[in-house]
Amino acid sequence: MSLSRALPPLKSLLAFRHSAQTLSFKKAAEHLFVTQAAVSQQIKSLEQTLGVELFERHTRQVSLTAEGQYLSDYVEKAFLLLEEGIKGITEDPNPNTPVISQGASIL
């Protein structure tokens, strides 16, 4: 099985992550700077891809299903690992070591 078939789109997983954390499509949308409808569509697409409901929809609120809670734990761990890896290659590995540079000389 190819990796692209094994994993849903990252965009959908990110929408799911923030929706699961806040239990609100509206708050997730605000965090992601998209519309609530966009988050709702991403969640719906993810649910269709996986073949399970991840949220129970109520008037003005959502709650995680058992499957949603299960997936949420893994999605959170995965994003934390990604963030840690990116931080590891973008941050100064020796923040307490002074860097001395020589200015360019003008001839």
Biopython code that builds the backbone (N, CA, C, O; Angstrom):
import numpy as np
from Bio.PDB.StructureBuilder import StructureBuilder

atoms = [
    (1, "MET", "N", (0.855, -1.182, 0.000)),
    (1, "MET", "CA", (0.000, 0.000, 0.000)),
    (1, "MET", "C", (0.893, 1.234, 0.000)),
    (1, "MET", "O", (1.843, 1.317, 0.778)),
    (2, "SER", "N", (0.592, 2.184, -0.864)),
    (2, "SER", "CA", (1.410, 3.387, -0.927)),
    (2, "SER", "C", (1.066, 4.318, 0.234)),
    (2, "SER", "O", (-0.035, 4.287, 0.784)),
    (3, "LEU", "N", (2.043, 5.139, 0.580)),
    (3, "LEU", "CA", (1.865, 6.061, 1.705)),
    (3, "LEU", "C", (0.725, 7.033, 1.454)),
    (3, "LEU", "O", (-0.012, 7.368, 2.382)),
    (4, "SER", "N", (0.562, 7.496, 0.208)),
    (4, "SER", "CA", (-0.491, 8.465, -0.080)),
    (4, "SER", "C", (-1.882, 7.875, 0.140)),
    (4, "SER", "O", (-2.826, 8.609, 0.433)),
    (5, "ARG", "N", (-2.014, 6.572, 0.002)),
    (5, "ARG", "CA", (-3.314, 5.937, 0.249)),
    (5, "ARG", "C", (-3.513, 5.623, 1.725)),
    (5, "ARG", "O", (-4.644, 5.515, 2.198)),
    (6, "ALA", "N", (-2.418, 5.479, 2.441)),
    (6, "ALA", "CA", (-2.509, 5.105, 3.844)),
    (6, "ALA", "C", (-2.901, 6.289, 4.725)),
    (6, "ALA", "O", (-3.541, 6.108, 5.761)),
    (7, "LEU", "N", (-2.523, 7.493, 4.319)),
    (7, "LEU", "CA", (-2.778, 8.667, 5.144)),
    (7, "LEU", "C", (-3.746, 9.631, 4.467)),
    (7, "LEU", "O", (-3.634, 9.883, 3.267)),
    (8, "PRO", "N", (-4.692, 10.168, 5.223)),
    (8, "PRO", "CA", (-5.561, 11.211, 4.681)),
    (8, "PRO", "C", (-4.753, 12.498, 4.491)),
    (8, "PRO", "O", (-3.630, 12.597, 4.986)),
    (9, "PRO", "N", (-5.302, 13.469, 3.790)),
    (9, "PRO", "CA", (-4.588, 14.733, 3.585)),
    (9, "PRO", "C", (-4.230, 15.412, 4.918)),
    (9, "PRO", "O", (-5.021, 15.419, 5.861)),
    (10, "LEU", "N", (-3.033, 15.971, 4.966)),
    (10, "LEU", "CA", (-2.553, 16.661, 6.161)),
    (10, "LEU", "C", (-3.500, 17.789, 6.571)),
    (10, "LEU", "O", (-3.707, 18.035, 7.759)),
    (11, "LYS", "N", (-4.068, 18.464, 5.588)),
    (11, "LYS", "CA", (-5.001, 19.564, 5.849)),
    (11, "LYS", "C", (-6.208, 19.082, 6.660)),
    (11, "LYS", "O", (-6.658, 19.766, 7.579)),
    (12, "SER", "N", (-6.717, 17.919, 6.317)),
    (12, "SER", "CA", (-7.855, 17.356, 7.047)),
    (12, "SER", "C", (-7.461, 16.959, 8.463)),
    (12, "SER", "O", (-8.212, 17.172, 9.415)),
    (13, "LEU", "N", (-6.269, 16.378, 8.585)),
    (13, "LEU", "CA", (-5.803, 15.986, 9.917)),
    (13, "LEU", "C", (-5.549, 17.194, 10.805)),
    (13, "LEU", "O", (-5.789, 17.140, 12.012)),
    (14, "LEU", "N", (-5.064, 18.290, 10.215)),
    (14, "LEU", "CA", (-4.852, 19.509, 10.982)),
    (14, "LEU", "C", (-6.184, 20.108, 11.442)),
    (14, "LEU", "O", (-6.307, 20.561, 12.580)),
    (15, "ALA", "N", (-7.164, 20.106, 10.565)),
    (15, "ALA", "CA", (-8.502, 20.587, 10.947)),
    (15, "ALA", "C", (-9.074, 19.700, 12.051)),
    (15, "ALA", "O", (-9.688, 20.193, 12.998)),
    (16, "PHE", "N", (-8.868, 18.399, 11.924)),
    (16, "PHE", "CA", (-9.337, 17.475, 12.957)),
    (16, "PHE", "C", (-8.633, 17.750, 14.281)),
    (16, "PHE", "O", (-9.272, 17.792, 15.332)),
    (17, "ARG", "N", (-7.320, 17.937, 14.228)),
    (17, "ARG", "CA", (-6.551, 18.176, 15.460)),
    (17, "ARG", "C", (-7.106, 19.359, 16.239)),
    (17, "ARG", "O", (-7.357, 19.259, 17.440)),
    (18, "HIS", "N", (-7.295, 20.474, 15.554)),
    (18, "HIS", "CA", (-7.752, 21.679, 16.251)),
    (18, "HIS", "C", (-9.214, 21.574, 16.671)),
    (18, "HIS", "O", (-9.604, 22.115, 17.705)),
    (19, "SER", "N", (-10.013, 20.890, 15.882)),
    (19, "SER", "CA", (-11.417, 20.681, 16.260)),
    (19, "SER", "C", (-11.516, 19.784, 17.485)),
    (19, "SER", "O", (-12.342, 20.015, 18.368)),
    (20, "ALA", "N", (-10.671, 18.763, 17.535)),
    (20, "ALA", "CA", (-10.674, 17.843, 18.681)),
    (20, "ALA", "C", (-10.179, 18.545, 19.941)),
    (20, "ALA", "O", (-10.706, 18.314, 21.029)),
    (21, "GLN", "N", (-9.167, 19.404, 19.798)),
    (21, "GLN", "CA", (-8.628, 20.123, 20.959)),
    (21, "GLN", "C", (-9.657, 21.084, 21.550)),
    (21, "GLN", "O", (-9.781, 21.195, 22.770)),
    (22, "THR", "N", (-10.386, 21.770, 20.688)),
    (22, "THR", "CA", (-11.305, 22.816, 21.149)),
    (22, "THR", "C", (-12.754, 22.353, 21.240)),
    (22, "THR", "O", (-13.592, 23.029, 21.836)),
    (23, "LEU", "N", (-13.045, 21.188, 20.643)),
    (23, "LEU", "CA", (-14.423, 20.701, 20.510)),
    (23, "LEU", "C", (-15.317, 21.765, 19.884)),
    (23, "LEU", "O", (-16.465, 21.967, 20.282)),
    (24, "SER", "N", (-14.744, 22.436, 18.889)),
    (24, "SER", "CA", (-15.470, 23.504, 18.194)),
    (24, "SER", "C", (-14.901, 23.677, 16.796)),
    (24, "SER", "O", (-13.707, 23.928, 16.629)),
    (25, "PHE", "N", (-15.763, 23.543, 15.788)),
    (25, "PHE", "CA", (-15.329, 23.811, 14.421)),
    (25, "PHE", "C", (-15.058, 25.304, 14.251)),
    (25, "PHE", "O", (-14.164, 25.697, 13.501)),
    (26, "LYS", "N", (-15.829, 26.128, 14.946)),
    (26, "LYS", "CA", (-15.654, 27.578, 14.841)),
    (26, "LYS", "C", (-14.288, 28.004, 15.388)),
    (26, "LYS", "O", (-13.575, 28.777, 14.748)),
    (27, "LYS", "N", (-13.926, 27.502, 16.569)),
    (27, "LYS", "CA", (-12.626, 27.855, 17.158)),
    (27, "LYS", "C", (-11.476, 27.298, 16.332)),
    (27, "LYS", "O", (-10.445, 27.953, 16.178)),
    (28, "ALA", "N", (-11.648, 26.101, 15.803)),
    (28, "ALA", "CA", (-10.619, 25.519, 14.940)),
    (28, "ALA", "C", (-10.427, 26.397, 13.704)),
    (28, "ALA", "O", (-9.298, 26.653, 13.284)),
    (29, "ALA", "N", (-11.525, 26.850, 13.135)),
    (29, "ALA", "CA", (-11.461, 27.714, 11.952)),
    (29, "ALA", "C", (-10.738, 29.022, 12.264)),
    (29, "ALA", "O", (-9.927, 29.491, 11.466)),
    (30, "GLU", "N", (-11.027, 29.604, 13.408)),
    (30, "GLU", "CA", (-10.351, 30.843, 13.808)),
    (30, "GLU", "C", (-8.849, 30.613, 13.951)),
    (30, "GLU", "O", (-8.048, 31.447, 13.528)),
    (31, "HIS", "N", (-8.474, 29.506, 14.534)),
    (31, "HIS", "CA", (-7.050, 29.191, 14.726)),
    (31, "HIS", "C", (-6.344, 28.978, 13.386)),
    (31, "HIS", "O", (-5.191, 29.371, 13.213)),
    (32, "LEU", "N", (-7.043, 28.356, 12.448)),
    (32, "LEU", "CA", (-6.458, 28.022, 11.156)),
    (32, "LEU", "C", (-6.653, 29.128, 10.109)),
    (32, "LEU", "O", (-6.169, 29.014, 8.983)),
    (33, "PHE", "N", (-7.357, 30.187, 10.483)),
    (33, "PHE", "CA", (-7.630, 31.319, 9.589)),
    (33, "PHE", "C", (-8.378, 30.882, 8.332)),
    (33, "PHE", "O", (-8.047, 31.284, 7.217)),
    (34, "VAL", "N", (-9.390, 30.052, 8.543)),
    (34, "VAL", "CA", (-10.282, 29.628, 7.468)),
    (34, "VAL", "C", (-11.718, 29.765, 7.981)),
    (34, "VAL", "O", (-11.939, 30.137, 9.133)),
    (35, "THR", "N", (-12.674, 29.468, 7.128)),
    (35, "THR", "CA", (-14.066, 29.555, 7.552)),
    (35, "THR", "C", (-14.473, 28.294, 8.307)),
    (35, "THR", "O", (-13.848, 27.240, 8.189)),
    (36, "GLN", "N", (-15.525, 28.438, 9.076)),
    (36, "GLN", "CA", (-16.074, 27.284, 9.798)),
    (36, "GLN", "C", (-16.537, 26.228, 8.800)),
    (36, "GLN", "O", (-16.383, 25.030, 9.040)),
    (37, "ALA", "N", (-17.104, 26.675, 7.683)),
    (37, "ALA", "CA", (-17.557, 25.738, 6.655)),
    (37, "ALA", "C", (-16.386, 24.936, 6.083)),
    (37, "ALA", "O", (-16.539, 23.756, 5.767)),
    (38, "ALA", "N", (-15.219, 25.573, 5.950)),
    (38, "ALA", "CA", (-14.039, 24.875, 5.435)),
    (38, "ALA", "C", (-13.594, 23.778, 6.403)),
    (38, "ALA", "O", (-13.254, 22.674, 5.979)),
    (39, "VAL", "N", (-13.598, 24.080, 7.686)),
    (39, "VAL", "CA", (-13.238, 23.072, 8.690)),
    (39, "VAL", "C", (-14.255, 21.937, 8.676)),
    (39, "VAL", "O", (-13.882, 20.764, 8.692)),
    (40, "SER", "N", (-15.512, 22.280, 8.645)),
    (40, "SER", "CA", (-16.566, 21.273, 8.616)),
    (40, "SER", "C", (-16.410, 20.355, 7.401)),
    (40, "SER", "O", (-16.587, 19.141, 7.509)),
    (41, "GLN", "N", (-16.080, 20.934, 6.254)),
    (41, "GLN", "CA", (-15.892, 20.147, 5.037)),
    (41, "GLN", "C", (-14.677, 19.238, 5.153)),
    (41, "GLN", "O", (-14.719, 18.091, 4.707)),
    (42, "GLN", "N", (-13.591, 19.735, 5.748)),
    (42, "GLN", "CA", (-12.395, 18.915, 5.946)),
    (42, "GLN", "C", (-12.699, 17.721, 6.859)),
    (42, "GLN", "O", (-12.251, 16.603, 6.608)),
    (43, "ILE", "N", (-13.461, 17.978, 7.910)),
    (43, "ILE", "CA", (-13.828, 16.901, 8.841)),
    (43, "ILE", "C", (-14.723, 15.882, 8.145)),
    (43, "ILE", "O", (-14.534, 14.674, 8.288)),
    (44, "LYS", "N", (-15.685, 16.376, 7.402)),
    (44, "LYS", "CA", (-16.597, 15.488, 6.676)),
    (44, "LYS", "C", (-15.823, 14.618, 5.679)),
    (44, "LYS", "O", (-16.080, 13.420, 5.562)),
    (45, "SER", "N", (-14.881, 15.227, 4.969)),
    (45, "SER", "CA", (-14.056, 14.498, 4.015)),
    (45, "SER", "C", (-13.213, 13.442, 4.718)),
    (45, "SER", "O", (-13.076, 12.319, 4.233)),
    (46, "LEU", "N", (-12.651, 13.811, 5.862)),
    (46, "LEU", "CA", (-11.845, 12.863, 6.645)),
    (46, "LEU", "C", (-12.703, 11.682, 7.106)),
    (46, "LEU", "O", (-12.284, 10.528, 7.018)),
    (47, "GLU", "N", (-13.895, 11.981, 7.591)),
    (47, "GLU", "CA", (-14.804, 10.924, 8.041)),
    (47, "GLU", "C", (-15.169, 9.990, 6.886)),
    (47, "GLU", "O", (-15.237, 8.774, 7.069)),
    (48, "GLN", "N", (-15.401, 10.549, 5.712)),
    (48, "GLN", "CA", (-15.727, 9.722, 4.550)),
    (48, "GLN", "C", (-14.541, 8.862, 4.135)),
    (48, "GLN", "O", (-14.702, 7.690, 3.795)),
    (49, "THR", "N", (-13.346, 9.453, 4.165)),
    (49, "THR", "CA", (-12.132, 8.718, 3.811)),
    (49, "THR", "C", (-11.908, 7.539, 4.757)),
    (49, "THR", "O", (-11.560, 6.440, 4.326)),
    (50, "LEU", "N", (-12.110, 7.783, 6.043)),
    (50, "LEU", "CA", (-11.864, 6.750, 7.057)),
    (50, "LEU", "C", (-13.041, 5.798, 7.233)),
    (50, "LEU", "O", (-12.873, 4.684, 7.727)),
    (51, "GLY", "N", (-14.217, 6.230, 6.834)),
    (51, "GLY", "CA", (-15.405, 5.388, 6.976)),
    (51, "GLY", "C", (-15.952, 5.330, 8.386)),
    (51, "GLY", "O", (-16.652, 4.382, 8.743)),
    (52, "VAL", "N", (-15.636, 6.349, 9.203)),
    (52, "VAL", "CA", (-16.152, 6.418, 10.573)),
    (52, "VAL", "C", (-16.515, 7.863, 10.908)),
    (52, "VAL", "O", (-15.963, 8.809, 10.344)),
    (53, "GLU", "N", (-17.448, 8.007, 11.831)),
    (53, "GLU", "CA", (-17.767, 9.343, 12.340)),
    (53, "GLU", "C", (-16.805, 9.658, 13.468)),
    (53, "GLU", "O", (-16.600, 8.850, 14.374)),
    (54, "LEU", "N", (-16.218, 10.843, 13.399)),
    (54, "LEU", "CA", (-15.245, 11.266, 14.410)),
    (54, "LEU", "C", (-15.864, 12.195, 15.438)),
    (54, "LEU", "O", (-15.379, 12.293, 16.566)),
    (55, "PHE", "N", (-16.942, 12.880, 15.051)),
    (55, "PHE", "CA", (-17.617, 13.825, 15.936)),
    (55, "PHE", "C", (-19.105, 13.548, 15.959)),
    (55, "PHE", "O", (-19.696, 13.140, 14.959)),
    (56, "GLU", "N", (-19.698, 13.774, 17.114)),
    (56, "GLU", "CA", (-21.158, 13.841, 17.228)),
    (56, "GLU", "C", (-21.493, 15.314, 17.147)),
    (56, "GLU", "O", (-20.955, 16.123, 17.902)),
    (57, "ARG", "N", (-22.374, 15.659, 16.242)),
    (57, "ARG", "CA", (-22.742, 17.058, 16.051)),
    (57, "ARG", "C", (-24.004, 17.372, 16.840)),
    (57, "ARG", "O", (-25.023, 16.691, 16.720)),
    (58, "HIS", "N", (-23.910, 18.411, 17.644)),
    (58, "HIS", "CA", (-25.036, 18.890, 18.444)),
    (58, "HIS", "C", (-25.287, 20.349, 18.054)),
    (58, "HIS", "O", (-24.505, 20.933, 17.304)),
    (59, "THR", "N", (-26.332, 20.915, 18.539)),
    (59, "THR", "CA", (-26.586, 22.325, 18.283)),
    (59, "THR", "C", (-25.478, 23.150, 18.903)),
    (59, "THR", "O", (-25.301, 23.143, 20.121)),
    (60, "ARG", "N", (-24.731, 23.860, 18.075)),
    (60, "ARG", "CA", (-23.654, 24.772, 18.479)),
    (60, "ARG", "C", (-22.458, 24.124, 19.169)),
    (60, "ARG", "O", (-21.628, 24.832, 19.739)),
    (61, "GLN", "N", (-22.351, 22.810, 19.132)),
    (61, "GLN", "CA", (-21.171, 22.167, 19.717)),
    (61, "GLN", "C", (-20.985, 20.787, 19.117)),
    (61, "GLN", "O", (-21.899, 20.218, 18.520)),
    (62, "VAL", "N", (-19.786, 20.264, 19.288)),
    (62, "VAL", "CA", (-19.483, 18.907, 18.838)),
    (62, "VAL", "C", (-18.784, 18.168, 19.961)),
    (62, "VAL", "O", (-18.212, 18.782, 20.862)),
    (63, "SER", "N", (-18.834, 16.855, 19.901)),
    (63, "SER", "CA", (-18.084, 16.029, 20.847)),
    (63, "SER", "C", (-17.466, 14.882, 20.057)),
    (63, "SER", "O", (-17.978, 14.482, 19.011)),
    (64, "LEU", "N", (-16.373, 14.369, 20.568)),
    (64, "LEU", "CA", (-15.685, 13.268, 19.897)),
    (64, "LEU", "C", (-16.411, 11.955, 20.121)),
    (64, "LEU", "O", (-16.894, 11.676, 21.218)),
    (65, "THR", "N", (-16.480, 11.164, 19.080)),
    (65, "THR", "CA", (-16.955, 9.788, 19.232)),
    (65, "THR", "C", (-15.790, 8.983, 19.815)),
    (65, "THR", "O", (-14.690, 9.512, 19.975)),
    (66, "ALA", "N", (-16.023, 7.732, 20.127)),
    (66, "ALA", "CA", (-14.938, 6.870, 20.626)),
    (66, "ALA", "C", (-13.827, 6.778, 19.585)),
    (66, "ALA", "O", (-12.646, 6.808, 19.930)),
    (67, "GLU", "N", (-14.203, 6.665, 18.313)),
    (67, "GLU", "CA", (-13.217, 6.604, 17.235)),
    (67, "GLU", "C", (-12.467, 7.934, 17.110)),
    (67, "GLU", "O", (-11.262, 7.956, 16.859)),
    (68, "GLY", "N", (-13.187, 9.028, 17.286)),
    (68, "GLY", "CA", (-12.566, 10.344, 17.234)),
    (68, "GLY", "C", (-11.556, 10.540, 18.352)),
    (68, "GLY", "O", (-10.482, 11.096, 18.126)),
    (69, "GLN", "N", (-11.885, 10.094, 19.546)),
    (69, "GLN", "CA", (-10.962, 10.201, 20.677)),
    (69, "GLN", "C", (-9.727, 9.349, 20.437)),
    (69, "GLN", "O", (-8.605, 9.775, 20.710)),
    (70, "TYR", "N", (-9.937, 8.155, 19.928)),
    (70, "TYR", "CA", (-8.824, 7.250, 19.625)),
    (70, "TYR", "C", (-7.879, 7.897, 18.613)),
    (70, "TYR", "O", (-6.667, 7.941, 18.826)),
    (71, "LEU", "N", (-8.441, 8.397, 17.515)),
    (71, "LEU", "CA", (-7.621, 9.023, 16.473)),
    (71, "LEU", "C", (-6.961, 10.299, 16.979)),
    (71, "LEU", "O", (-5.818, 10.587, 16.626)),
    (72, "SER", "N", (-7.660, 11.055, 17.791)),
    (72, "SER", "CA", (-7.131, 12.318, 18.315)),
    (72, "SER", "C", (-5.806, 12.114, 19.050)),
    (72, "SER", "O", (-4.878, 12.907, 18.893)),
    (73, "ASP", "N", (-5.722, 11.071, 19.838)),
    (73, "ASP", "CA", (-4.487, 10.789, 20.576)),
    (73, "ASP", "C", (-3.310, 10.593, 19.618)),
    (73, "ASP", "O", (-2.219, 11.109, 19.861)),
    (74, "TYR", "N", (-3.526, 9.856, 18.545)),
    (74, "TYR", "CA", (-2.462, 9.594, 17.573)),
    (74, "TYR", "C", (-2.126, 10.824, 16.745)),
    (74, "TYR", "O", (-0.955, 11.100, 16.483)),
    (75, "VAL", "N", (-3.150, 11.564, 16.333)),
    (75, "VAL", "CA", (-2.912, 12.771, 15.532)),
    (75, "VAL", "C", (-2.125, 13.792, 16.342)),
    (75, "VAL", "O", (-1.215, 14.433, 15.817)),
    (76, "GLU", "N", (-2.465, 13.945, 17.600)),
    (76, "GLU", "CA", (-1.745, 14.894, 18.463)),
    (76, "GLU", "C", (-0.282, 14.486, 18.591)),
    (76, "GLU", "O", (0.608, 15.325, 18.457)),
    (77, "LYS", "N", (-0.029, 13.211, 18.849)),
    (77, "LYS", "CA", (1.356, 12.731, 18.966)),
    (77, "LYS", "C", (2.114, 12.948, 17.660)),
    (77, "LYS", "O", (3.275, 13.357, 17.678)),
    (78, "ALA", "N", (1.475, 12.682, 16.550)),
    (78, "ALA", "CA", (2.129, 12.823, 15.245)),
    (78, "ALA", "C", (2.510, 14.271, 14.968)),
    (78, "ALA", "O", (3.618, 14.546, 14.509)),
    (79, "PHE", "N", (1.592, 15.201, 15.248)),
    (79, "PHE", "CA", (1.906, 16.611, 15.011)),
    (79, "PHE", "C", (2.988, 17.105, 15.969)),
    (79, "PHE", "O", (3.836, 17.910, 15.582)),
    (80, "LEU", "N", (2.965, 16.634, 17.204)),
    (80, "LEU", "CA", (4.018, 17.030, 18.141)),
    (80, "LEU", "C", (5.381, 16.531, 17.673)),
    (80, "LEU", "O", (6.377, 17.243, 17.805)),
    (81, "LEU", "N", (5.437, 15.329, 17.135)),
    (81, "LEU", "CA", (6.689, 14.802, 16.595)),
    (81, "LEU", "C", (7.164, 15.606, 15.388)),
    (81, "LEU", "O", (8.351, 15.909, 15.269)),
    (82, "LEU", "N", (6.243, 15.949, 14.498)),
    (82, "LEU", "CA", (6.594, 16.781, 13.351)),
    (82, "LEU", "C", (7.142, 18.137, 13.801)),
    (82, "LEU", "O", (8.163, 18.602, 13.294)),
    (83, "GLU", "N", (6.456, 18.760, 14.750)),
    (83, "GLU", "CA", (6.890, 20.068, 15.254)),
    (83, "GLU", "C", (8.271, 19.964, 15.896)),
    (83, "GLU", "O", (9.105, 20.854, 15.727)),
    (84, "GLU", "N", (8.513, 18.883, 16.629)),
    (84, "GLU", "CA", (9.803, 18.678, 17.276)),
    (84, "GLU", "C", (10.912, 18.489, 16.236)),
    (84, "GLU", "O", (12.001, 19.043, 16.385)),
    (85, "GLY", "N", (10.644, 17.726, 15.208)),
    (85, "GLY", "CA", (11.615, 17.507, 14.145)),
    (85, "GLY", "C", (11.957, 18.788, 13.402)),
    (85, "GLY", "O", (13.123, 19.048, 13.103)),
    (86, "ILE", "N", (10.947, 19.579, 13.109)),
    (86, "ILE", "CA", (11.175, 20.844, 12.414)),
    (86, "ILE", "C", (11.954, 21.799, 13.303)),
    (86, "ILE", "O", (12.869, 22.483, 12.843)),
    (87, "LYS", "N", (11.591, 21.843, 14.563)),
    (87, "LYS", "CA", (12.310, 22.682, 15.523)),
    (87, "LYS", "C", (13.776, 22.262, 15.612)),
    (87, "LYS", "O", (14.664, 23.107, 15.729)),
    (88, "GLY", "N", (14.022, 20.962, 15.557)),
    (88, "GLY", "CA", (15.377, 20.445, 15.658)),
    (88, "GLY", "C", (16.289, 20.869, 14.528)),
    (88, "GLY", "O", (17.501, 20.974, 14.717)),
    (89, "ILE", "N", (15.730, 21.114, 13.359)),
    (89, "ILE", "CA", (16.575, 21.527, 12.243)),
    (89, "ILE", "C", (16.562, 23.017, 11.974)),
    (89, "ILE", "O", (17.358, 23.515, 11.179)),
    (90, "THR", "N", (15.661, 23.733, 12.634)),
    (90, "THR", "CA", (15.585, 25.173, 12.369)),
    (90, "THR", "C", (16.102, 26.040, 13.504)),
    (90, "THR", "O", (16.400, 27.215, 13.291)),
    (91, "GLU", "N", (16.215, 25.494, 14.694)),
    (91, "GLU", "CA", (16.704, 26.283, 15.816)),
    (91, "GLU", "C", (18.211, 26.158, 15.936)),
    (91, "GLU", "O", (18.802, 25.180, 15.480)),
    (92, "ASP", "N", (18.820, 27.146, 16.545)),
    (92, "ASP", "CA", (20.266, 27.162, 16.776)),
    (92, "ASP", "C", (20.622, 26.022, 17.728)),
    (92, "ASP", "O", (20.132, 25.992, 18.857)),
    (93, "PRO", "N", (21.468, 25.082, 17.292)),
    (93, "PRO", "CA", (21.815, 23.948, 18.151)),
    (93, "PRO", "C", (22.669, 24.348, 19.354)),
    (93, "PRO", "O", (22.746, 23.602, 20.329)),
    (94, "ASN", "N", (23.303, 25.502, 19.297)),
    (94, "ASN", "CA", (24.161, 25.984, 20.388)),
    (94, "ASN", "C", (23.781, 27.415, 20.745)),
    (94, "ASN", "O", (24.544, 28.337, 20.460)),
    (95, "PRO", "N", (22.638, 27.620, 21.352)),
    (95, "PRO", "CA", (22.168, 28.991, 21.596)),
    (95, "PRO", "C", (23.051, 29.789, 22.554)),
    (95, "PRO", "O", (22.990, 31.019, 22.557)),
    (96, "ASN", "N", (23.864, 29.124, 23.359)),
    (96, "ASN", "CA", (24.712, 29.843, 24.314)),
    (96, "ASN", "C", (26.118, 30.104, 23.780)),
    (96, "ASN", "O", (26.958, 30.667, 24.481)),
    (97, "THR", "N", (26.367, 29.698, 22.551)),
    (97, "THR", "CA", (27.670, 29.919, 21.945)),
    (97, "THR", "C", (27.620, 31.197, 21.118)),
    (97, "THR", "O", (26.829, 31.299, 20.180)),
    (98, "PRO", "N", (28.465, 32.178, 21.461)),
    (98, "PRO", "CA", (28.438, 33.425, 20.688)),
    (98, "PRO", "C", (28.946, 33.205, 19.263)),
    (98, "PRO", "O", (29.846, 32.398, 19.029)),
    (99, "VAL", "N", (28.368, 33.918, 18.341)),
    (99, "VAL", "CA", (28.755, 33.836, 16.947)),
    (99, "VAL", "C", (29.500, 35.127, 16.615)),
    (99, "VAL", "O", (28.977, 36.225, 16.803)),
    (100, "ILE", "N", (30.722, 34.979, 16.120)),
    (100, "ILE", "CA", (31.532, 36.142, 15.767)),
    (100, "ILE", "C", (31.601, 36.186, 14.240)),
    (100, "ILE", "O", (31.990, 35.219, 13.584)),
    (101, "SER", "N", (31.218, 37.321, 13.708)),
    (101, "SER", "CA", (31.314, 37.461, 12.248)),
    (101, "SER", "C", (32.143, 38.689, 11.936)),
    (101, "SER", "O", (32.185, 39.648, 12.707)),
    (102, "GLN", "N", (32.791, 38.640, 10.806)),
    (102, "GLN", "CA", (33.625, 39.754, 10.386)),
    (102, "GLN", "C", (32.865, 40.498, 9.321)),
    (102, "GLN", "O", (32.384, 39.905, 8.355)),
    (103, "GLY", "N", (32.757, 41.804, 9.497)),
    (103, "GLY", "CA", (32.065, 42.626, 8.513)),
    (103, "GLY", "C", (32.804, 42.614, 7.190)),
    (103, "GLY", "O", (34.017, 42.406, 7.146)),
    (104, "ALA", "N", (32.079, 42.835, 6.130)),
    (104, "ALA", "CA", (32.685, 42.864, 4.805)),
    (104, "ALA", "C", (33.549, 44.108, 4.671)),
    (104, "ALA", "O", (33.172, 45.195, 5.111)),
    (105, "SER", "N", (34.688, 43.934, 4.069)),
    (105, "SER", "CA", (35.543, 45.088, 3.872)),
    (105, "SER", "C", (35.233, 45.746, 2.546)),
    (105, "SER", "O", (34.919, 45.074, 1.564)),
    (106, "ILE", "N", (35.321, 47.050, 2.524)),
    (106, "ILE", "CA", (35.056, 47.810, 1.312)),
    (106, "ILE", "C", (36.385, 48.215, 0.718)),
    (106, "ILE", "O", (37.191, 48.860, 1.388)),
    (107, "LEU", "N", (36.626, 47.854, -0.513)),
    (107, "LEU", "CA", (37.885, 48.189, -1.182)),
    (107, "LEU", "C", (37.813, 49.503, -1.890)),
    (107, "LEU", "O", (38.792, 49.928, -2.503)),
]
sb = StructureBuilder()
sb.init_structure("model")
sb.init_model(0)
sb.init_chain("A")
sb.init_seg("    ")
for serial, (resi, resn, name, xyz) in enumerate(atoms, 1):
    if name == "N":
        sb.init_residue(resn, " ", resi, " ")
    sb.init_atom(name, np.array(xyz, "f"), 0.0, 1.0, " ", f" {name:<3s}", serial, name[0])
structure = sb.get_structure()
